[in-house]
Amino acid sequence: MTLAERLRAALEIGSATGPILLQGDQHDFDLGPNETFVPAAVLVAVIDRPEPGVLLTLRPETMRRHPGQIAFPGGRVDPGDSGMIETALREAEEEIGLPREAVDIVGIADRYRTITGYEVTPVIGVIPPGLAFAPHLAEVAELFEVPLAFLLEPANHIEQSVEWQGRDRHFYELVWDGRRIWGATAAMIVNLARRLSYG
């Protein structure tokens, strides 16, 4: 069985079993009466090798939203996109130069609502090793890989809290090789780990 087939089977079993998932940050803020969540998608690109890795990006400090944070390649849905998969593939191609034809789509994971008003759909895909990437420097300060096994290990999901606007806000973080993965990206990783653990 290939890596894509194993991930696909685990995702299907996990989705049917229904583990407890993180829904989003929406409990920390209220949308106005005329506001809605902006649809977005990210690509969880898993590199197919004996010890699979996952591609993550470091956002430049100059970016208006989430500067200096670690994220999956992705962004908001464009009007011309046919769906979340196309959005994730298009954004990954634009941000890191990942050819969309190189991605074997595994499936769509659980949406997550962010405190900045986005509803993000993670799209899981498997890519071959040895691809040459071309990060877009305005959007990607660094492109790096984290072992899939590290991301899926619950012991690495550290729950933290901070006081924000007079309330305690709880969130997850993972620390890999000195890099701090937190916020929506960490929450989506926790959700994915819970889904795949049922497979």
VENPE-V947523 format. One record per residue. N is the residue number from 1. SS is DSSP state (a for helix, b for strand, c for the rest). OMEGA is omega as a letter, one per 40 degrees, with the letter a starting at -180 (* if undefined). NEAR is the number of other ideal C-beta (glycine too) atoms within 10 Angstrom. Layout:
N;SS;OMEGA;NEAR, N;SS;OMEGA;NEAR
This chain:
1;c;a;8, 2;c;i;10, 3;a;i;17, 4;a;i;19, 5;a;i;12, 6;a;i;15, 7;a;a;26, 8;a;i;19, 9;a;i;14, 10;a;i;19, 11;a;i;20, 12;a;i;15, 13;a;i;14, 14;a;i;22, 15;a;i;16, 16;a;a;9, 17;a;i;12, 18;c;i;10, 19;c;i;14, 20;c;a;7, 21;c;i;18, 22;c;a;19, 23;c;a;13, 24;b;a;19, 25;c;a;20, 26;a;i;15, 27;a;a;12, 28;a;i;15, 29;c;a;13, 30;c;i;8, 31;c;i;11, 32;c;a;6, 33;c;a;5, 34;c;a;5, 35;c;i;9, 36;c;i;9, 37;c;i;16, 38;b;a;13, 39;b;i;15, 40;b;i;22, 41;b;i;29, 42;b;i;27, 43;b;i;28, 44;b;a;26, 45;b;a;25, 46;b;a;22, 47;b;a;19, 48;b;i;15, 49;c;a;13, 50;c;i;6, 51;c;a;9, 52;c;i;20, 53;b;i;20, 54;b;a;21, 55;b;i;21, 56;b;i;22, 57;b;i;24, 58;b;a;16, 59;c;i;18, 60;c;i;14, 61;c;a;9, 62;c;a;10, 63;c;a;15, 64;c;a;5, 65;c;i;9, 66;c;i;14, 67;c;i;11, 68;c;a;12, 69;c;i;17, 70;b;a;22, 71;b;i;22, 72;c;i;24, 73;b;a;29, 74;b;a;26, 75;b;a;19, 76;b;i;13, 77;c;i;21, 78;c;a;10, 79;c;a;4, 80;c;a;8, 81;c;a;17, 82;c;a;9, 83;c;a;12, 84;a;i;20, 85;a;i;19, 86;a;i;16, 87;a;a;24, 88;a;a;32, 89;a;i;25, 90;a;a;21, 91;a;i;25, 92;a;i;30, 93;a;a;19, 94;a;a;15, 95;a;a;24, 96;a;i;20, 97;c;i;16, 98;c;a;25, 99;c;a;13, 100;a;a;15, 101;a;i;8, 102;a;a;15, 103;b;i;23, 104;b;a;18, 105;b;i;16, 106;b;a;22, 107;b;a;17, 108;b;i;17, 109;c;a;22, 110;c;i;20, 111;c;i;20, 112;b;a;24, 113;b;a;19, 114;c;a;23, 115;c;i;16, 116;c;i;13, 117;c;i;15, 118;b;i;24, 119;b;a;17, 120;b;i;28, 121;b;i;22, 122;b;i;25, 123;b;a;26, 124;b;i;25, 125;b;i;22, 126;b;i;22, 127;b;i;21, 128;b;i;11, 129;c;i;10, 130;c;i;7, 131;c;i;14, 132;c;a;7, 133;c;i;14, 134;c;a;12, 135;c;i;17, 136;c;a;13, 137;c;i;8, 138;c;a;10, 139;c;a;18, 140;c;i;21, 141;c;a;16, 142;b;i;12, 143;b;a;17, 144;b;a;14, 145;b;i;15, 146;b;i;19, 147;b;i;15, 148;a;a;21, 149;a;i;12, 150;a;a;16, 151;a;a;24, 152;a;a;20, 153;c;a;13, 154;a;a;9, 155;a;i;6, 156;a;a;20, 157;c;a;18, 158;b;i;12, 159;b;a;10, 160;b;i;11, 161;b;i;10, 162;b;i;9, 163;b;a;8, 164;b;a;12, 165;c;i;7, 166;c;a;5, 167;b;i;10, 168;b;i;9, 169;b;a;15, 170;b;a;12, 171;b;i;20, 172;b;i;21, 173;b;i;17, 174;b;i;20, 175;b;a;11, 176;b;i;16, 177;c;i;9, 178;c;a;5, 179;b;a;13, 180;b;i;13, 181;b;a;20, 182;b;i;16, 183;a;a;19, 184;a;a;26, 185;a;i;26, 186;a;i;23, 187;a;i;24, 188;a;i;25, 189;a;i;25, 190;a;i;22, 191;a;a;22, 192;a;i;24, 193;a;i;18, 194;a;i;20, 195;a;a;26, 196;a;i;21, 197;a;i;15, 198;c;i;15, 199;c;*;16
